[in-house]
Amino acid sequence: MEDEIRAHLEHQRWHQAFDLVVKHYQTKVFHLAFSILGNREQAEDASQEILLRIWRALPMYRGASALSTWIFSIARNASLTALKRGASWRTVSLEEPGVSAAAVVRPTAARSLGALEALVAELPEKQRQVIALFYMEGKSYEEVARLLDMPLGTVKTHLFRARRELALRWQKENANAVRSL
């Protein structure tokens, strides 16, 4: 896919290149933004902004790095900027109808993914980032280290701690759900 996008870029076929970028990277960009921001709505907004930045920057891509590295660098920087801006998180009152009941209902299989996303969102920022890149994007340890500009050992440590924390939280949440039945 990357070679096809590069071919379009070399021939200045920006629209075709961008269509392929969106097709191949849109979900991956969202996952990276979500791992940094920890909020689905903010990640969706950031993803749109990131794709816009990529569109504007396509003519300036020189091929010095892998296209995916270039895209993820833009995504990471834009997400970190959004995080620094302190975009407000949407909060929901427990007093709203149905919210308190939904908070105690045991997750069904269809809701398990949402529950897992919520647990990932509670992790510290660096752990969210490595989880998203390693598991959701299928990046290698080395790629994650390069994309996040951190040592390989640090990536492995963050993954280990994140997995341990997710397992503990998942176990605790499911135990609480069983007790409430």
ABEGO torsion letter per residue (X at the ends): XAAAAAAAAAAGBAAAAAAAAAAAAAAAAAAAAAAAAGBAAAAAAAAAAAAAAAAAAAAABAGABBAAAAAAAAAAAAAAAAAAAGBBBBBBBAABBGAAAAAABBBBAAAAAAAAAAAAAABBAAAAAAAAAAAAAGBBAAAAAAAAGBBAAAAAAAAAAAAAAAAAAAAAAAAAAAAAX
